[in-house]
Amino acid sequence: MYYEKGEYIIPFDGTQLTSGIYFCNFEINNSTIAKKLVILK
């Protein structure tokens, strides 16, 4: 999925995930940024 330049809000629904630590990878300009997500239920 590709978007034009700009600022975006991408919805995230973690209701089907169990509690734990997850990593989300973003690819921007040939660079990858990993962010840690913590889900507690």
C-alpha positions as YAML, in Angstrom:
chain: A
units: angstrom
residues:
- id: 1
  name: MET
  ca: [0.00, 0.00, 0.00]
- id: 2
  name: TYR
  ca: [1.45, 3.36, -1.00]
- id: 3
  name: TYR
  ca: [0.34, 6.87, -0.14]
- id: 4
  name: GLU
  ca: [1.25, 10.28, -1.49]
- id: 5
  name: LYS
  ca: [3.36, 12.56, 0.73]
- id: 6
  name: GLY
  ca: [1.49, 13.85, 3.73]
- id: 7
  name: GLU
  ca: [0.32, 13.06, 7.23]
- id: 8
  name: TYR
  ca: [-1.96, 10.09, 7.79]
- id: 9
  name: ILE
  ca: [-3.81, 8.41, 10.63]
- id: 10
  name: ILE
  ca: [-3.92, 4.64, 10.23]
- id: 11
  name: PRO
  ca: [-6.54, 2.95, 12.43]
- id: 12
  name: PHE
  ca: [-5.38, 0.00, 14.53]
- id: 13
  name: ASP
  ca: [-7.76, -2.55, 16.03]
- id: 14
  name: GLY
  ca: [-6.08, -4.84, 18.55]
- id: 15
  name: THR
  ca: [-9.26, -6.42, 19.93]
- id: 16
  name: GLN
  ca: [-8.42, -9.79, 18.39]
- id: 17
  name: LEU
  ca: [-4.86, -9.83, 19.80]
- id: 18
  name: THR
  ca: [-3.87, -11.23, 23.17]
- id: 19
  name: SER
  ca: [-1.94, -9.25, 25.77]
- id: 20
  name: GLY
  ca: [1.70, -8.96, 24.85]
- id: 21
  name: ILE
  ca: [4.38, -6.98, 23.09]
- id: 22
  name: TYR
  ca: [4.07, -6.48, 19.35]
- id: 23
  name: PHE
  ca: [6.28, -4.69, 16.84]
- id: 24
  name: CYS
  ca: [5.02, -2.55, 13.99]
- id: 25
  name: ASN
  ca: [7.37, -1.80, 11.08]
- id: 26
  name: PHE
  ca: [7.09, 1.35, 8.98]
- id: 27
  name: GLU
  ca: [8.99, 1.68, 5.71]
- id: 28
  name: ILE
  ca: [9.73, 5.33, 4.88]
- id: 29
  name: ASN
  ca: [12.11, 6.50, 2.14]
- id: 30
  name: ASN
  ca: [14.04, 3.20, 2.01]
- id: 31
  name: SER
  ca: [14.33, 3.18, 5.82]
- id: 32
  name: THR
  ca: [12.52, 0.93, 8.26]
- id: 33
  name: ILE
  ca: [11.32, 2.18, 11.64]
- id: 34
  name: ALA
  ca: [10.13, -0.35, 14.23]
- id: 35
  name: LYS
  ca: [7.80, 0.71, 17.03]
- id: 36
  name: LYS
  ca: [6.89, -1.40, 20.01]
- id: 37
  name: LEU
  ca: [3.21, -1.79, 20.89]
- id: 38
  name: VAL
  ca: [2.18, -3.07, 24.32]
- id: 39
  name: ILE
  ca: [-1.33, -4.50, 24.63]
- id: 40
  name: LEU
  ca: [-2.72, -5.13, 28.12]
- id: 41
  name: LYS
  ca: [-6.14, -6.68, 28.61]
...
